[in-house]
Amino acid sequence: MTTATRWHIGFALLMLATALVVGSLAAFAFVFPDIGAHLSFRQLRPMHVSAALFWIITGATAGVFHFKRSEFAETHRSVLHATFLVLWTATILAVFGFYAVNEYGGREYWEFPPFLGIPLLLAWLMLMADYFRAWFKRATDPPLYVWMWSTGMLFFLITFLEQNLYLIPWFRDNYLREITVQWKSNGAMVGAWNQMIYGTALFLMVKLSGDAGVARGRKVFIFWFLGLSNLMLNWGHHIYNVPTAGWIRHVAYSISMAEWIFLTNIIRGFRAKMTEQRIHASVLTYRFLLASEFWIFLNLFLALLMSIPAINRYTHGTHITVAHAMGTTIGINTMILLASLGTILRVDELTGTGRTWITIGRRITTASLLVFWSALIAAGLLKGYRSVALGMTDFQAMMVPVYSVLNVFAFAGIGVLFGLGIVVWIFMRVALRSSPHR
């Protein structure tokens, strides 16, 4: 592990810790007015969202750039990687500095002043230059995860540029046009980082099982095709409230659900190839991957229900949408990323209580997240019923019973903070004390 990778992982974990702490504060500020009087939800929300976003992106690229060294047989250190890390980290710290003084100016998920997008773009171009320079030395018939990493990085650039089209007056001067492009690009960007994250999950399955066939063959390449289709069309179900053809939304949801079904099938095939000896040698990484499979099942069921227009009429824009997002971000993506970073840090080689505490943290997280997720669904159903079925228009009156359910959500969030906090703390300690060349 190079020094750049070590700090890359450290900054990713810092973003995860920030997202957890600020998210918990934001939940209590929203639910309890007395706390909200001292902690501004308006200020905490963009901090939480940006920290979660940067955790996903930074964590995904940390895995890709470590694993590509062995995949592309790299032996030299990369100046571009180190330069990316300095520029990327400095810009993100500036983002939170502007949030701290209530300076905004961007759009949903990227609410910082738009000029900060320039150094983020430059940093990403450096990362791509470093990756594709090594990519040209790949094997002539690379496994699927190499293609997933590559398309994920390329499409992240495309969607990032698309998100900033609102800076052009032609897009900004028409509200319907701007919001459609924004929602489309945000949905497509999820597909871009999923390509990198799911590609890394596939890489880990190959290494853990010892079977290269996990990343080869017709089935996994169909999965890649579905992933690319999802990336390009996933935005369709983000725009239920925008006038557009119904078939666009239905096709988008169908592809999105099919991708998860194939991913689950691949994970189950990987489990069948694991021997007891291999499971014991990599139990922590293996359990994080299995945790992601559990949340794929739950989120797949929820998403299938949300895709039905008659049900979506009640759920769209409620806390059920938040439950879907949190289940995906924490339950699926974060679990895969922790498996990835844990592999790089060799946490399965830890002795003493370190391994035990990681297991305890994962179990606390899973139990707390299940309560957290269920409370959001209950709150969303209650709000949807009162607003649509009962036709209530007074927001405060409509939300009175909803807030009672959200109390459960806020306290369950403390459990998620505590559980993942344990894992982050141990991972961070390992990252900071590891030999830079290990």
C-alpha positions as CSV (number, residue, x, y, z in Angstrom):
1,M,0.0,0.0,0.0
2,T,1.5,3.3,-1.1
3,T,1.5,6.5,1.0
4,A,-1.0,8.1,-1.4
5,T,-3.4,5.1,-1.0
6,R,-3.1,5.2,2.8
7,W,-4.1,8.9,2.9
8,H,-6.8,8.3,0.2
9,I,-8.4,5.7,2.5
10,G,-8.0,7.9,5.5
11,F,-9.8,10.8,3.9
12,A,-12.6,8.5,2.7
13,L,-13.1,7.3,6.2
14,L,-13.1,10.9,7.5
15,M,-15.9,11.7,5.1
16,L,-17.8,8.7,6.3
17,A,-17.4,9.8,9.9
18,T,-18.5,13.3,9.0
19,A,-21.6,12.1,7.2
20,L,-22.5,10.0,10.3
21,V,-22.0,12.7,12.9
22,V,-23.6,15.5,10.9
23,G,-26.4,13.2,9.8
24,S,-27.3,12.4,13.4
25,L,-27.3,16.0,14.3
26,A,-29.4,16.9,11.3
27,A,-32.0,14.2,12.3
28,F,-32.4,15.6,15.8
29,A,-32.5,19.2,14.6
30,F,-35.3,18.2,12.2
31,V,-37.4,16.2,14.7
32,F,-36.9,18.3,17.9
33,P,-37.6,22.0,17.6
34,D,-35.6,22.9,20.7
35,I,-32.4,21.4,19.3
36,G,-33.2,22.8,15.9
37,A,-33.2,26.3,17.4
38,H,-29.5,25.9,18.1
39,L,-28.4,23.6,15.3
40,S,-29.6,24.7,11.8
41,F,-31.1,21.8,9.8
42,R,-30.7,24.0,6.7
43,Q,-27.0,24.2,7.3
44,L,-26.5,20.6,8.5
45,R,-28.3,18.9,5.6
46,P,-26.0,20.0,2.8
47,M,-23.0,19.1,5.0
48,H,-24.4,15.6,5.6
49,V,-25.3,15.0,1.9
50,S,-22.0,16.3,0.6
51,A,-20.0,14.2,3.1
52,A,-22.0,11.1,2.2
53,L,-21.4,11.8,-1.5
54,F,-17.7,12.4,-1.1
55,W,-17.4,9.2,1.1
56,I,-18.9,7.1,-1.7
57,I,-16.8,8.6,-4.5
58,T,-13.5,8.8,-2.5
59,G,-14.0,5.3,-1.1
60,A,-14.8,3.8,-4.5
61,T,-11.7,5.4,-6.1
62,A,-9.5,4.3,-3.2
63,G,-10.3,0.7,-4.0
64,V,-10.0,1.0,-7.7
65,F,-6.6,2.7,-7.5
66,H,-5.2,0.2,-5.1
67,F,-6.4,-2.9,-6.9
68,K,-5.5,-1.6,-10.4
69,R,-1.8,-1.7,-9.3
70,S,-1.9,-5.5,-9.2
71,E,-4.3,-5.9,-12.1
72,F,-2.2,-3.7,-14.4
73,A,1.2,-4.8,-12.9
74,E,2.2,-1.3,-11.8
75,T,5.4,-1.0,-9.9
76,H,6.1,2.7,-9.8
77,R,4.5,5.4,-7.6
78,S,2.1,7.8,-9.3
79,V,2.6,11.5,-9.1
80,L,-0.9,12.0,-10.7
81,H,-2.6,10.0,-8.0
82,A,-0.8,12.1,-5.2
83,T,-1.6,15.3,-7.0
84,F,-5.3,14.3,-7.4
85,L,-5.5,13.5,-3.7
86,V,-4.1,16.9,-2.6
87,L,-6.4,18.9,-5.0
88,W,-9.4,16.7,-4.2
89,T,-8.9,16.9,-0.4
90,A,-8.2,20.7,-0.4
91,T,-11.3,21.4,-2.5
92,I,-13.6,19.3,-0.3
93,L,-12.3,21.0,2.8
94,A,-13.1,24.3,1.2
95,V,-16.6,23.1,0.5
96,F,-17.2,22.5,4.2
97,G,-15.6,25.8,5.0
98,F,-18.2,27.6,2.8
99,Y,-21.0,25.6,4.3
100,A,-19.8,26.6,7.8
101,V,-20.3,30.3,6.9
102,N,-23.6,29.7,5.1
103,E,-22.2,30.3,1.6
104,Y,-24.0,28.2,-1.0
105,G,-24.8,28.5,-4.7
106,G,-24.9,25.1,-6.3
107,R,-27.8,22.6,-6.9
108,E,-29.1,19.5,-5.1
109,Y,-26.3,17.3,-3.7
110,W,-23.7,19.8,-4.9
111,E,-24.9,22.9,-2.9
112,F,-21.5,24.6,-2.6
113,P,-20.4,27.6,-4.7
114,P,-20.2,26.4,-8.3
115,F,-16.6,27.7,-8.9
116,L,-15.4,24.9,-6.6
117,G,-16.5,22.5,-9.3
118,I,-13.4,23.6,-11.3
119,P,-10.7,22.1,-9.0
120,L,-12.9,19.0,-8.5
121,L,-13.1,18.5,-12.3
122,L,-9.3,19.0,-12.6
123,A,-8.7,16.5,-9.9
124,W,-10.9,14.0,-11.6
125,L,-9.1,14.5,-14.9
126,M,-5.8,13.8,-13.2
127,L,-7.3,10.6,-11.7
128,M,-8.6,9.5,-15.1
129,A,-5.2,10.2,-16.7
130,D,-3.4,8.1,-14.2
131,Y,-5.9,5.2,-14.5
132,F,-6.1,5.1,-18.3
133,R,-2.3,5.4,-18.6
134,A,-2.1,2.1,-16.8
135,W,-5.3,0.8,-18.5
136,F,-3.5,0.7,-21.9
137,K,-1.1,-1.9,-20.4
138,R,-4.0,-4.2,-19.4
139,A,-4.4,-7.8,-20.6
140,T,-6.0,-8.2,-24.0
141,D,-8.9,-10.0,-22.4
142,P,-9.4,-8.3,-19.0
143,P,-12.0,-9.5,-16.5
144,L,-15.3,-7.7,-16.2
145,Y,-14.4,-5.6,-13.2
146,V,-11.8,-3.8,-15.3
147,W,-14.5,-2.7,-17.7
148,M,-16.7,-1.7,-14.8
149,W,-14.0,0.5,-13.3
150,S,-13.3,2.1,-16.6
151,T,-16.9,2.9,-17.6
152,G,-17.6,4.1,-14.1
153,M,-14.8,6.7,-14.2
154,L,-15.7,7.8,-17.7
155,F,-19.4,8.3,-17.0
156,F,-18.7,10.1,-13.7
157,L,-17.0,12.7,-15.7
158,I,-19.9,12.9,-18.2
159,T,-22.5,13.2,-15.4
160,F,-20.5,15.7,-13.5
161,L,-20.3,18.0,-16.5
162,E,-24.0,17.5,-17.1
163,Q,-24.9,18.5,-13.5
164,N,-23.2,21.8,-14.2
165,L,-25.1,22.6,-17.4
166,Y,-27.4,24.9,-15.3
167,L,-24.6,27.5,-15.4
168,I,-25.4,28.0,-19.1
169,P,-28.4,30.4,-19.3
170,W,-30.3,28.3,-21.9
171,F,-30.7,25.6,-19.3
172,R,-31.2,27.9,-16.3
173,D,-33.8,30.1,-17.9
174,N,-36.3,27.3,-18.2
175,Y,-37.2,25.7,-14.9
176,L,-38.6,22.5,-16.3
177,R,-35.6,22.0,-18.5
178,E,-33.2,22.6,-15.7
179,I,-34.8,20.4,-13.1
180,T,-35.1,17.5,-15.7
181,V,-31.4,17.7,-16.5
182,Q,-30.5,17.9,-12.8
183,W,-32.5,14.9,-11.8
184,K,-31.4,13.0,-14.8
185,S,-27.7,13.7,-14.2
186,N,-28.0,12.9,-10.4
187,G,-29.7,9.5,-11.2
188,A,-27.1,8.7,-13.9
189,M,-24.2,9.6,-11.5
190,V,-25.4,6.9,-9.1
191,G,-25.0,4.4,-11.9
192,A,-21.5,5.7,-12.5
193,W,-20.2,5.1,-9.0
194,N,-22.1,1.9,-8.8
195,Q,-20.0,0.7,-11.7
196,M,-16.9,1.3,-9.7
197,I,-18.3,-0.1,-6.5
198,Y,-19.9,-3.2,-8.0
199,G,-16.7,-3.8,-10.1
200,T,-14.7,-3.7,-6.8
201,A,-17.1,-6.2,-5.2
202,L,-16.6,-8.5,-8.2
203,F,-12.8,-8.1,-7.9
204,L,-13.1,-9.1,-4.2
205,M,-15.2,-12.1,-5.0
206,V,-12.6,-13.4,-7.4
207,K,-9.8,-12.9,-4.9
208,L,-11.7,-14.5,-2.0
209,S,-13.1,-17.4,-3.9
210,G,-9.9,-18.1,-6.0
211,D,-12.2,-18.5,-9.1
212,A,-11.5,-16.1,-11.9
213,G,-14.7,-17.4,-13.6
214,V,-16.7,-15.2,-11.2
215,A,-15.8,-12.2,-13.3
216,R,-16.1,-13.9,-16.7
217,G,-18.8,-15.5,-18.8
218,R,-22.1,-14.5,-20.3
219,K,-24.0,-13.9,-17.1
220,V,-21.6,-11.4,-15.6
221,F,-21.3,-9.5,-18.9
222,I,-25.1,-9.3,-19.1
223,F,-24.8,-7.8,-15.6
224,W,-22.4,-5.2,-17.1
225,F,-24.8,-4.4,-19.9
226,L,-27.6,-3.9,-17.4
227,G,-25.4,-1.7,-15.3
228,L,-24.6,0.5,-18.3
229,S,-28.2,0.6,-19.3
230,N,-29.2,1.5,-15.7
231,L,-26.5,4.2,-15.7
232,M,-28.0,5.7,-18.9
233,L,-31.7,5.3,-18.1
234,N,-31.8,5.1,-14.2
235,W,-32.9,8.7,-14.1
236,G,-36.2,7.9,-15.6
237,H,-37.9,7.0,-12.3
238,H,-36.5,10.2,-10.7
239,I,-38.8,12.4,-12.7
240,Y,-42.3,11.1,-11.8
241,N,-43.4,14.7,-11.3
242,V,-42.0,16.0,-14.6
243,P,-44.3,15.7,-17.6
244,T,-42.7,12.9,-19.7
245,A,-43.7,9.6,-21.3
246,G,-44.7,6.9,-18.8
247,W,-42.7,4.2,-20.6
248,I,-39.4,6.0,-19.8
249,R,-40.1,5.6,-16.0
250,H,-41.1,2.0,-16.4
251,V,-38.1,1.0,-18.5
252,A,-35.8,2.7,-16.0
253,Y,-37.2,0.9,-13.1
254,S,-37.2,-2.5,-14.8
255,I,-33.5,-2.2,-15.7
256,S,-32.6,-0.9,-12.2
257,M,-34.4,-3.9,-10.6
258,A,-32.8,-6.4,-13.0
259,E,-29.3,-5.1,-12.2
260,W,-29.9,-5.9,-8.5
261,I,-31.3,-9.3,-9.3
262,F,-28.2,-10.2,-11.3
263,L,-25.8,-8.8,-8.6
264,T,-27.6,-10.9,-6.0
265,N,-27.3,-13.9,-8.2
266,I,-23.5,-13.3,-8.7
267,I,-23.0,-13.0,-4.9
268,R,-24.8,-16.2,-4.3
269,G,-22.7,-18.0,-6.9
270,F,-19.6,-16.6,-5.2
271,R,-20.8,-17.8,-1.8
272,A,-21.2,-21.3,-3.3
273,K,-17.5,-21.3,-4.4
274,M,-16.2,-20.3,-1.0
275,T,-14.7,-23.0,1.1
276,E,-14.6,-23.0,4.9
277,Q,-10.9,-22.4,4.9
278,R,-11.2,-19.3,2.7
279,I,-14.1,-18.0,4.7
280,H,-12.1,-18.3,7.9
281,A,-9.1,-16.5,6.3
282,S,-11.2,-13.5,5.2
283,V,-14.2,-13.6,7.5
284,L,-14.5,-9.8,8.0
285,T,-14.4,-9.0,4.2
286,Y,-16.8,-11.9,3.5
287,R,-19.3,-10.7,6.1
288,F,-19.4,-7.2,4.8
289,L,-20.2,-8.5,1.3
290,L,-23.0,-10.7,2.7
291,A,-24.4,-7.7,4.6
292,S,-24.6,-5.9,1.2
293,E,-26.6,-8.9,-0.2
294,F,-29.1,-8.7,2.7
295,W,-29.7,-5.0,1.9
296,I,-30.0,-5.6,-1.8
297,F,-32.9,-7.9,-1.1
298,L,-34.7,-5.4,1.2
299,N,-34.1,-2.5,-1.1
300,L,-35.1,-4.5,-4.2
301,F,-38.5,-5.3,-2.5
302,L,-39.0,-1.7,-1.6
303,A,-38.0,-0.4,-5.0
304,L,-40.4,-2.8,-6.8
305,L,-43.3,-1.5,-4.7
306,M,-42.2,2.1,-5.3
307,S,-42.1,1.5,-9.1
308,I,-45.9,0.8,-9.2
309,P,-47.5,4.1,-10.2
310,A,-50.5,3.7,-7.9
311,I,-48.2,3.2,-4.9
312,N,-45.7,5.8,-6.1
313,R,-48.5,8.4,-5.9
314,Y,-48.4,7.9,-2.1
315,T,-44.7,7.4,-1.7
316,H,-43.0,9.9,-4.0
317,G,-41.3,12.7,-2.1
318,T,-42.0,11.1,1.3
319,H,-39.6,9.5,3.8
320,I,-39.9,6.2,1.8
321,T,-37.7,7.8,-0.8
322,V,-35.1,8.6,1.9
323,A,-35.4,5.0,3.2
324,H,-34.6,3.7,-0.3
325,A,-31.6,6.1,-0.6
326,M,-30.3,5.3,2.9
327,G,-30.7,1.5,2.4
328,T,-28.7,1.8,-0.8
329,T,-26.0,4.2,0.5
330,I,-25.4,2.5,3.9
331,G,-26.6,-1.0,3.4
332,I,-25.2,-1.7,0.0
333,N,-22.5,0.7,-1.1
334,T,-21.0,1.4,2.4
335,M,-20.8,-2.4,3.2
336,I,-19.1,-3.1,-0.1
337,L,-16.7,-0.2,0.4
338,L,-15.8,-1.4,3.9
339,A,-15.1,-4.8,2.5
340,S,-12.8,-3.1,-0.1
341,L,-11.0,-0.9,2.3
342,G,-10.8,-3.7,4.9
343,T,-9.1,-5.9,2.2
344,I,-6.5,-3.2,1.5
345,L,-5.8,-2.6,5.2
346,R,-5.7,-6.4,5.8
347,V,-8.0,-6.2,8.8
348,D,-8.5,-10.0,8.7
349,E,-4.9,-10.2,9.8
350,L,-5.6,-8.2,13.0
351,T,-5.0,-9.8,16.3
352,G,-6.5,-9.2,19.7
353,T,-9.8,-7.3,20.0
354,G,-9.7,-5.4,16.7
355,R,-11.4,-8.1,14.7
356,T,-14.0,-8.7,17.5
357,W,-14.9,-5.0,17.6
358,I,-15.3,-4.8,13.8
359,T,-17.8,-7.7,14.0
360,I,-19.6,-6.0,16.9
361,G,-19.7,-2.7,15.0
362,R,-21.1,-4.4,11.8
363,R,-23.8,-6.2,13.8
364,I,-24.9,-3.0,15.6
365,T,-25.0,-1.2,12.3
366,T,-27.2,-3.9,10.7
367,A,-29.7,-4.0,13.5
368,S,-29.9,-0.2,13.9
369,L,-30.1,0.4,10.2
370,L,-33.0,-2.0,10.0
371,V,-34.9,0.0,12.6
372,F,-33.8,3.3,11.0
373,W,-35.0,2.1,7.5
374,S,-38.3,0.7,8.8
375,A,-39.1,3.9,10.7
376,L,-38.6,6.0,7.6
377,I,-40.9,3.7,5.6
378,A,-43.6,4.0,8.4
379,A,-43.2,7.8,8.4
380,G,-43.5,7.9,4.6
381,L,-46.6,5.7,4.6
382,L,-48.3,7.9,7.2
383,K,-47.4,11.1,5.4
384,G,-48.5,9.7,2.0
385,Y,-51.9,8.5,3.4
386,R,-52.6,11.8,5.2
387,S,-51.7,14.0,2.2
388,V,-53.1,11.9,-0.6
389,A,-55.9,9.8,0.8
390,L,-57.1,12.3,3.4
391,G,-56.3,15.3,1.2
392,M,-54.7,17.3,4.1
393,T,-53.0,20.5,3.0
394,D,-51.9,21.9,6.3
395,F,-48.3,20.6,6.5
396,Q,-47.9,21.1,10.3
397,A,-51.2,19.3,11.1
398,M,-50.3,16.5,8.6
399,M,-46.9,16.0,10.2
400,V,-48.0,15.7,13.8
401,P,-48.1,11.9,14.0
402,V,-45.3,11.6,11.5
403,Y,-42.9,13.3,13.9
404,S,-43.6,10.6,16.5
405,V,-42.4,7.9,14.1
406,L,-39.4,10.0,13.2
407,N,-38.3,10.1,16.8
408,V,-37.6,6.3,16.4
409,F,-35.6,7.1,13.2
410,A,-33.5,9.7,14.9
411,F,-32.5,7.4,17.9
412,A,-31.9,4.5,15.5
413,G,-29.5,6.8,13.7
414,I,-27.4,7.0,16.9
415,G,-27.1,3.2,16.7
416,V,-25.9,3.4,13.1
417,L,-23.4,6.2,14.1
418,F,-22.1,4.0,17.0
419,G,-21.8,0.8,15.0
420,L,-20.1,2.3,11.9
421,G,-18.1,4.6,14.2
422,I,-16.5,1.6,15.8
423,V,-15.5,0.2,12.3
424,V,-14.3,3.6,11.1
425,W,-12.2,4.1,14.2
426,I,-10.4,0.7,13.9
427,F,-10.0,1.1,10.1
428,M,-8.5,4.6,10.6
429,R,-6.0,3.4,13.2
430,V,-4.9,0.6,10.9
431,A,-4.6,3.0,7.9
432,L,-2.5,5.6,9.8
433,R,-0.1,3.1,11.3
434,S,0.4,0.8,8.3
435,S,3.7,0.6,6.5
436,P,3.4,2.9,3.4
437,H,4.8,0.1,1.2
438,R,2.7,-2.7,2.5
